[in-house]
């Protein structure tokens, strides 16, 4: 069984300058968006959406040049 709401949309935006990314979220099917505060300092590397809960988003990135970080976003 797949959990979640079809109204939740999340997007990771890559920004080459200043080598940083941003995450945007809509809880109303894209009618309105909010930017989630920056979670890392050096940008994002990948995002994963589990099949069991498509509203959950796992983001991996670089906190600095040697330390990786993992963030889990869920409504």
C-alpha positions in Angstrom: 0.0 0.0 0.0 1.3 3.4 -1.0 0.9 6.1 1.7 0.8 9.8 1.2 -1.1 12.7 -0.4 -1.0 13.5 -4.1 -1.0 17.2 -3.1 2.6 17.0 -1.7 5.3 18.1 -4.2 9.0 18.6 -3.4 11.7 19.8 -5.7 15.5 20.1 -5.2 17.0 22.9 -7.2 20.7 22.8 -8.0 22.5 26.1 -8.0 26.1 26.2 -9.4 26.7 29.7 -8.0 27.5 29.8 -5.1 27.6 26.0 -5.3 24.5 25.5 -3.2 21.0 24.0 -3.6 17.5 24.7 -2.4 14.5 22.6 -1.6 11.0 23.8 -2.4 7.7 22.2 -1.1 4.1 22.5 -2.0 1.4 20.9 0.1 -1.5 22.0 -2.1 -0.6 20.4 -5.5 1.6 23.2 -6.7 -0.8 26.2 -6.0 1.7 27.7 -3.5 5.3 26.9 -2.7 7.6 27.5 0.2 11.4 27.2 0.4 12.7 24.9 3.1 15.6 26.6 4.9 19.0 25.6 3.5 20.0 22.3 5.0 23.6 22.1 3.8 26.5 24.4 3.1 28.0 22.9 0.0 24.9 21.8 -2.0 22.9 18.6 -2.5 24.1 15.4 -4.2 20.9 13.4 -4.5 17.3 12.9 -3.5 15.4 9.7 -2.9 11.6 9.1 -2.6 10.7 5.7 -0.9 8.1 3.7 -2.7 6.3 3.0 0.6 5.7 6.7 1.3 6.2 9.0 -1.7 5.6 12.1 0.5 8.9 11.3 2.3 12.1 12.7 0.8 15.6 11.8 1.7 18.2 14.3 0.7 22.0 13.8 0.8 24.6 16.5 0.5 27.8 18.0 1.8 28.0 19.9 5.0 31.6 20.8 4.3 34.2 19.4 2.0 34.6 16.3 4.1 31.4 15.6 5.9 28.2 14.3 4.3 24.7 14.9 5.7 21.3 13.2 5.3 18.0 15.0 5.8 14.6 13.3 5.9 11.6 15.5 4.9 8.1 14.3 5.6 4.8 16.2 5.9 
